[in-house]
Each structure stands twice: as C-alpha cells, then as structure tokens.
C-alpha cells in the first residue's frame, strides 16, 4: 500500500531535542483537546457493583472478561496495573427496555435497571471453568465473539462497551472481553502501547484456547490500539505454527492505530487467513490523524480507499477494507463508529450483506440503506456506459 503522510517534528534530526519534545507536547495537547471535546463524565468502578433485581430483567447478557489488569484495592474492579497472572471473570448485565442502539446507558449512584445497564452478577472463575463454559457453548453450535479494546479505556468502559455490542448485535453466542491494562487516560498513550505489548502473549493464549475447545468460528474485534495488539497475537500464532487456530478466526480491525508499514509487515508474517481479515476505516478519523502526526506516518485505520493500488494490494493480501465514514460518531473524533455496526448487524445478516465482507477488496458502507458497494466496480460500470 503506497501512502504519504505529513511528517512533523521527529523526522528532522537537525532540530534540537528540546524543540522536538516541545513539538510533540503540542501535538499531545491537540489530541487531548479534540478527544476531550467529545467526553462526558466517565464511569467509576462503582458501576461494577452487582445489584439484586426484584424481578426478571427485560433482557440480559453474559460477558466473560479475561484480563491482564491488577484488581482494585476495593476488589470491585481492575485498574491499570499489569498483573502477573491472567484473571477470568463472568459478569451478567441487564439491558433496559429504553436502551438506544449504539449507546451505553450507565447507571447512576442508585442504579435503575429500567433506565440503565446494570451489573446483576459478577464472579471470578478459574481458567478451567472458563474453558468448560466455552466448550459447553460450542457444543450448542454457538459462535464466540472477542473484543480487544483500544487506547484510553478503563475496565468498566470496556466491559459495558462489550455488553452494548452483544445486546445490539443480538447474536446467540458467547461474548469474551480481553481487557489489557490501559491507563484510561489521554496522557497515557505511550504507557498504553507498552501495556498492550505486555499483554500479547496472553491474548495469543486466549485465541488458542478458544479455537482448541471446538472447531467453530471465533470472531475477534480489535479496536484502535487493540487492533495492533490483535495483529501481534495473530503474528505470534503464525510464528509458533498454530495454523489451526488462525484457520478458525474471523478478524475485524476497527480503526486500527497501526503504522501502515508495520501493518504491511504484520500481514506478511500472518499470511492469508481462511476468512479475509476485515479493516474498518475512516479517512476523517481525528484521533488517528493526530496519532499519525505524533508518529510521522499514516495509520492503517485512516487509509484513503480511492486509490486503485489500494484495492489491488488488499485483494492480493486477502483483506477486506470497508469505509464506514457514513456512520455517526458520538465523541466528536470519528474514532468510535464501529459500535454502530452492532446495531445494524441483524439487518446486514438478513440482507446477506455480511457475506460481502467475506470477499477481499474495498467496499464503502452506505448508511442510508445499510448496504456495501465497491467504488471500483461502480466506476468500471460507469465507464462502460
């Protein structure tokens, strides 16, 4: 994939170190300003406290959380510390009847299950119990979905995001959250990259576990920096000869915060997957734009699909690229559009649009009628007229 990007500050060795540091600091402040523009009050770990319901919930979802975070001192949730051992949790959340697809209705100090997502059960389980639960679900021919969150997520935010997607997609399967120790702070970008790196062995082991228990399909969604972590785990599976695991994975990278050259190198090692790897991109993703300024290179999640060379490259690599720029963004950065797809997944599946995603090439998502189309096919048809 050929690309060009505006390079600022770091690539110029003639600049004094102090000037480079000042320029990087300015870019970080810009990033914070853009992201904070769309941020409201963030939930504390109080939302993880289980609430006893007086009557059966309108709807509920179960989330298995696999985390490399250390537990909070109060024992209720998890912080940004890097744990030596992986922990396995099982959460049950009730979904309010008033839930709007794509949104997370967080509970207040006094949770009201009629108005908000509410944790109604939480327990730590053993690795063996986790595998047993997965095997039981697989025996019922259920799919497994894994969400690998991105930069600047707290544990509770990632859990509730997984619950939102599971509820909206309405898929009869098992939902697994892989929660790595993000700082949950805008200034923690570098620390988050190190924590993601710290967690790649554990994610690799999880994907191996999920594909060993049964031959069914496992769908992996890696968002933002979680996309980089996901690619590293796939790379490790290939390097260690675990082709069986790779053959049972369907991978979706949503707005991946990956340098395009690094992404190309990762793809070279991972090789062609049985099911095309899906890349969800938005050229107007503001968070990735600022990330590219800091790094000095274009990010894989913001590539421009209008270049015919891009289409040829992704077909050759057995990759599907979908431009989702028409979907709405709730935080002002255009970085969270992927969450909207869960809400329309049932319709996409019913209309066989999901099958198109299993074809290598470039597509654009049309939000008006929820369809996918290839801009190059449309252009070719126009020239024949």
N, C-alpha and C positions, 0 to 999 in steps of 0.2 A: 504494500500500500504506500503510494507516494504521498508525502504530506509536506506542509510548510507551516511554520508557527513563528509568531513574533517572539524573539529571544530578548529578554531584558536582564540586565544586571549581571547575573552569574557567568554567562559565557564570555565576558570580556575580561581577560587576565590583566589588562592594563589598569583596571580600576583597583584602587586600594581596598583592602579587606574591609575597612570601616565603611566605605561607600557602598560596597556590595551588601553588607549587613543592614545598613540603613535602608537601602532599596528593598531588600527582602522584607524588612519590618513594615514598610509602607504597604507592600502588596498584601501582607498578612492582615493589616488593619482594613484594607479594602475588602478582603474576603470576609472579615468579621462584620463589616458594615452591611454588606449585601445579605449575608446569611441572617443577621440579627433583624433585618427589616421584615423577615417573614416569621420570626419566632415569637411565640407567646410564652406564658408561664409553663415551665417544664414540670412533669410529674415527679414527685419524690418516690422513694421506695414504699411509702405508706399505701400506695395503690396495690401493693402485693399482699397486703394482709387479707386473709380469707374472711369472707362474710357468710354467715349462715342465712340461708333463704327460708322464708316461711312457706313458700310454695314453689312448685316446679318452674324453672325458668322457661321463658318463651323459646329460647334456643341456647345451646351451649357448645363450646369447642374445647377439645383437649390438646394441649401443647406439651410436647416433650422437649425440654431445654437441656442441651449439652453445652457445658460452659467451662472455659479456662479462666474464669474470673475467680477472685477470692471472695468468700462470704463477707457481708457486712457484719459489724460488731453486734448489731441487734439480732442477727441471724435471720432477718426477714428477706433480704435480697442479696445482691452481689455488687461489689464496687469495681474499680479499675485495676486492682492488684492482679498480678499474674500468678495463678495457682500452680502448684507443682503437680497436683492430681486433677483429673477431669471429674466434674460432678454431673450427676444426672438428676433432673427434676421433672416432675409431672404436675402440670397446672391445668385446672379446669376453670374456664371463664364463661360467665353468662353474657349473652348478647341482648341488648334491649330491643324491644319491638320498634322503637323510634330510630334505630340506627340508620344512618345515611351511608350508602356505599362509598368507600374511599376514605371515610372519616374514622377517627378514633374518639369516641366519647369517653373521656377519662372521668373516673369517679371523684367526687368532692370528699371532704373530710368525713361526711356521713354518706356513704355510697347508696345510691338509689338504683337498683337493678332495672327499674323501669326506664331509666334515662341514661345509664352509663354501662360500659363494660365493667364487669365486677368479677374479681377472683373469688371463686367459691370453694376451691380446694387447692392445696399445694403440699407436695411431699417430696422428699429426696428419696430416690430409689437407687438400687445397685446397678452396676453395669449388666449383670446377668438378667435382672428384672427388666431392664430396658430392652435387651435383645429378645427376651421372651415376649414382650409386648409387641415388638416389631414382627416377630415370627408369627404371632397369632393373627395379626392384621394381614400379613402377607398370605396366610393360609385362606383368608377370606377374599383373596384376589384384590386387595386394596393397594393403591399407589402410595408411595411415600414422597412427601414434599419437604425439602430442606431450605431454610432461609439463612443466608450468611449476611448479617447486617454490615453497614458501612461505617465510615468515619463519624465521630461525634454522636454516638448512640449510648445511652445508658442501658442497663439491663432491662429495666421496666419498659422503656420505649421500644426496645427490640421485641420483647415478649408481646406487647399489645399490638405492635405492627403485624407480627405473625398471626395473631388472633384475628385482626381485621381482614387480612388476606384470606385466611382459612374460611372465615364466615362469608365473605363476599363471593369467593370462587365456588363455594358450595360443592366442593369435591369430596366424595366419600373416600377419604384416605387418612393417612397418618401425617401429622404436622410436626416437624422437628426444627427447632431453632438452634443454630450454632452461635453461641454468644461469646465472642472473644473480648478481651479486656480493653475496650475503648475508654479513653479518658472521659468521654462525654462532655468535652469542652472544645470550643473553637480553637483555642491556642494549643491544643494537644495533637496537632496534625502529625508532627514527627514522631511523637511518642506512640501514636496510634499505628503508624506504619511498623514500628518495632514490635508492638504487641500483636499485630497481625502476623508478622513473621514468626514470632514466638509460638503462634497457635497453628501453624500449617501442618505440623506432624499430627496433631490431634484431629484436625479436620480430615486429613488423609485417612487416619484410622477409622473415623466415623463413616466415611463413604465406603470403606472396605467392609465395615460391619454391616451396613445397610444392604449392600449387594451380596454379601455372603449368606444372609439369612434366607434369601429366596431369589429366584431369577426374575422377579418382577421389576418394573421400572421405578427409578428414583429420579425425581425432578429436583434439580438444585438451582436456586436463585441466589446469585451473588450481587449485591448492590454496592456501587461506588468502590470504596477500598476493599469491601468484601468480595468484589469481583476479582481484584488482584489476588486475594487470598485463595479464592476458589481456583483460579488458574494455576497457582503454585501447587495446590493439592493435586490437581489433575496431572501436572508435570511430574510430581513425585510418584504418582501411581504408575505412570508410564515408565519412568526410570527404574522402578523396582519390579517391573514385569507384571504388574497387576492389570493385565489387559481385560480380564474377566469383569472386573469392577467397572472399568471405563465403558465396556460394551452395554452396561445396564444403566447408564446415566444419561439423562437429558438435561443439558446445562443451559441456563439463561443468565446472561450477564447484563444487569440493568445499570446503565450509566456508569460503566466501569472506569474507575480512576486508575488507568494504566497507561503508561507511556506507549505510544504506538509501536515503537521499535522493540520495546520489551514484550509487548503483546505478540508481535510477529515472531520473536524468538521463542516465546512460550508455545505458540501454536506449532512451531516447527518441531518441538520436542513431543508435545502431546499427540500430534498427528491427526489424521482424520478419525473423528468419532463416528460410531454407527449411526447415531442421530445427530444431524447438524447442530453445532453449537450456535445459540441464538444471541445476538448482540442488539440490545435496545439502545438507540442513540438519539440524541437531540443536539443539533449543532448550536442551539441557543442556550445550552446548559451553562448558567452563570457560574456555578460552583466549579465545574470542570474548566471553564475558561480561566478563572483565577488560579486554579491548580496548575494549568499549563503555563501561566505566566511565572509562577514560582519555580516550576521545573524547567522551563525553557523549551518544552516540546508539547505537541498536540496529544490529547488524551483519546483513548480508543472509544470512549463513550460520547464523543462530540464530533466524530468524523463527518465530513460532508459526503453524502451518498451520491451526489450528482456526477461524480467523475466515473466515466465508463471503466477506467482502470481499477477502481474500487470493486466494481461488480465482477470483473474477471478474476481479481485476486481472491475474493471471498468464495466464489464458486470453486476455484481451484483448491481452496483450503477446507471446503465443505462447511462453510459458515453461512448463517442466515443473518442479515442485518435488517432491522426494522426501525425506521424513523418514526418515533412516537411524539414528534413535536406538536401534533394537534391535540394531544391530551392536556388536560388542565393541570396546573401545579398549585399547590396550596401554600407553599412557603416563599414564593417570590424568586426562587433560584432556578426553577425549571429542572430541579435535580431529583424530584420525588414523583415524577409522572408514572413510574412503573406501578405504583399502588392502585392506580385507576384500572389497570388491566384485569385485576382480580374481579372487579365488579362486573365486567362485561365478558368474563371468561365463559360462563354458561352459554351466552348467545353466540360467541365465536365458535364454541364447540358444536352447537346445534347447527350452525350455518356452514360447518366444515372449514371455517377459516383457520382453525388450529392446524389442519393438515397442510396448509400452505407454508406454515412456519417450519415444517419438516422438509422444506426444499431449500437448497443452498441458493444464495443470491441476495439481491437487495429489494426491499419492499418498503412501502410507505403506508402507515396506518391512517385511514380516513375515519375521523371521529364522527362524521355526520351519519354514516350508515354502518359503522363498525366493520369495515372491510379492509383487506390488504390488497394493494396493487403494486405491480412492478413498474417504476417510472421508465425503465429502458424498453420494456415491452410496449408500453403506451406510446413512447416516442417512435419506435420502429413502425408501429401500426399507422401512426400519423404520416410518416414519410411515404408509406405505400399508397396513400390516398391521393 
